[in-house]
Amino acid sequence: MAALKLQGTRLLLGITGSIAAYKAVGLLRTLMSHGADVSVVMTDSATRFMTPLTFEVLSNHPVATDTFSGHQDMPHLSLPESADVILLAPCTANTIAAYALGLADNLLSTLLLTTQCPVIIAPAMDGDMWEQTQIKQHVQTLRARGVIVLEPEIGELASGKVGRGRLPSEEAIVEAVVEKVHASKELVGRRILISAGPTREPIDAVRFISNGSSGKMGYALARAAQLRGAEVILVSGPTSLEPPFGVECVSIQTAEDMYHALRSRFSTVDVLIMTAAVGDFRPQHCREEKFKKRDWKGEPIQLEQTTDILAALSAQRTHQLLIGFAAETDDLLENGREKLHKKSLDMVVVNQVGGSESAFDNDTNEVILLTRNGSVTPLPRMSKHMVAARILDELQNFPMPSSVLPSPSLSKR
Ligand SMILES: Cc1cc2nc3c(=O)[nH]c(=O)nc-3n(C[C@H](O)[C@H](O)[C@H](O)COP(=O)(O)O)c2cc1C
């Protein structure tokens, strides 16, 4: 089956108080039929035209309408963070004005101020409103900021008059979304190997030594790199996460499995990103059967070190860029720098583990990016999806060796 145009894409559909709000039902279904995962936000006025229930049932997600009683903590921050594109359709003159002026008087206008993600506006309004100088100026302001404002269509309007103000066709809106989603393909032609999650070092047939890594950071990176056009291989320890769409996933259990899975693919990739929390120690002996409680005489479990995967692969590198993660409880900068130099890495992403703000098993992370060029970039706490985007942005600053540059036919830049 041919890949769906929006498979793996997360859209936030903002619906505002236009008579064309009913058309958002068809639009939502069409976007979903192209594979998009769509969450809906409605303004109060929009709920006067259509019920949130309709969109809740069709989108399989709760519909957010209120800044103060959201189903999540601070929806104006959390909702846009997991979106690849925000689409306002239909978008009223009022919401266009609020966005252009930076007003934040409802959930939709507030979240528009918190996001860096691409925004597409499909306006719908009376023809006279669209022609107003104020609206023209607001549209100009938004376009100058990089917001895509589609032209409304000419036709019969709700007032019975004919003019320009009708919601652009579903086809035009979907096309604009598809174009935007596929626009940032700067990693086309790159092969990226990413490790994620914890490892498990068996003690006996049922017990193991592991850690609290959820894999969320590595999965977010795999997804973001795939969306930017890279061919991604994700080598993952046990997690409860869905494999990202379009990513080759390799499941492993132990540090040794992970080393073999990475080593066998290392020579074919351009970049290795090690987010996995690989166990540093494993029991010297693993019992094949379950060790009975009554048989234990107080003898300790002897541990031995596992392979330092990053150091081992760093020694084997030919052209690859290497990015490591340093999970530290203290002296973040110092420990991060040491890892960067000791393992000859191109970048280290340092984060704090331990405590309530721990990077482990959290949806957000606060990291510092250290590069071999000496740059130090502390990032504020943000979702792991945003952290992933910032790491990939930083990757663009490293020249890739010519031996691995994509062929011109593959490059869409
Ligand atoms: C029946 C009816 C239809 C409306 N249709 C539109 C419309 O198509 N476009 C528009 O900009 N405003 C329209 N409005 C006015 C908006 O609903 C009003 O400006 C509202 O404040 C918009 O709020 P919002 O931008 O927060 O959704 C309509 C109002 C009514 C009563």
The ligand as a MOL file (V3000), in Angstrom:
LIG
                    3D

  0  0  0     0  0            999 V3000
M  V30 BEGIN CTAB
M  V30 COUNTS 31 33 0 0 0
M  V30 BEGIN ATOM
M  V30 1 C -24.3150 33.1100 12.3330 0
M  V30 2 C -22.9370 33.6790 12.4720 0
M  V30 3 C -21.9660 33.3920 11.5620 0
M  V30 4 C -20.6800 33.9160 11.6660 0
M  V30 5 N -19.7400 33.5970 10.7280 0
M  V30 6 C -18.5340 34.1740 10.7960 0
M  V30 7 C -17.5600 33.8880 9.8070 0
M  V30 8 O -17.7690 33.1050 8.8900 0
M  V30 9 N -16.3590 34.5050 9.9140 0
M  V30 10 C -16.0750 35.3940 10.9220 0
M  V30 11 O -14.9430 35.9190 10.9400 0
M  V30 12 N -16.9750 35.6420 11.8830 0
M  V30 13 C -18.1910 35.0710 11.8500 0
M  V30 14 N -19.1010 35.3310 12.8310 0
M  V30 15 C -18.7220 36.1960 13.9470 0
M  V30 16 C -17.8730 35.4610 14.9690 0
M  V30 17 O -18.5740 34.3430 15.4580 0
M  V30 18 C -17.4720 36.3970 16.1000 0
M  V30 19 O -16.6480 37.4170 15.5910 0
M  V30 20 C -16.7810 35.6710 17.2180 0
M  V30 21 O -16.4310 36.6390 18.1980 0
M  V30 22 C -15.5500 34.9290 16.7690 0
M  V30 23 O -14.9240 34.3690 17.8850 0
M  V30 24 P -13.6730 33.4030 17.7380 0
M  V30 25 O -12.7350 34.0150 16.7750 0
M  V30 26 O -13.1210 33.3430 19.1190 0
M  V30 27 O -14.1880 32.0780 17.3170 0
M  V30 28 C -20.3670 34.7680 12.7460 0
M  V30 29 C -21.3650 35.0640 13.7150 0
M  V30 30 C -22.6100 34.5100 13.5670 0
M  V30 31 C -23.6520 34.8330 14.6110 0
M  V30 END ATOM
M  V30 BEGIN BOND
M  V30 1 1 1 2
M  V30 2 1 2 3
M  V30 3 2 2 30
M  V30 4 2 3 4
M  V30 5 1 4 5
M  V30 6 1 4 28
M  V30 7 2 5 6
M  V30 8 1 6 7
M  V30 9 1 6 13
M  V30 10 2 7 8
M  V30 11 1 7 9
M  V30 12 1 9 10
M  V30 13 2 10 11
M  V30 14 1 10 12
M  V30 15 2 12 13
M  V30 16 1 13 14
M  V30 17 1 14 15
M  V30 18 1 14 28
M  V30 19 1 15 16
M  V30 20 1 16 17
M  V30 21 1 16 18
M  V30 22 1 18 19
M  V30 23 1 18 20
M  V30 24 1 20 21
M  V30 25 1 20 22
M  V30 26 1 22 23
M  V30 27 1 23 24
M  V30 28 2 24 25
M  V30 29 1 24 26
M  V30 30 1 24 27
M  V30 31 2 28 29
M  V30 32 1 29 30
M  V30 33 1 30 31
M  V30 END BOND
M  V30 END CTAB
M  END
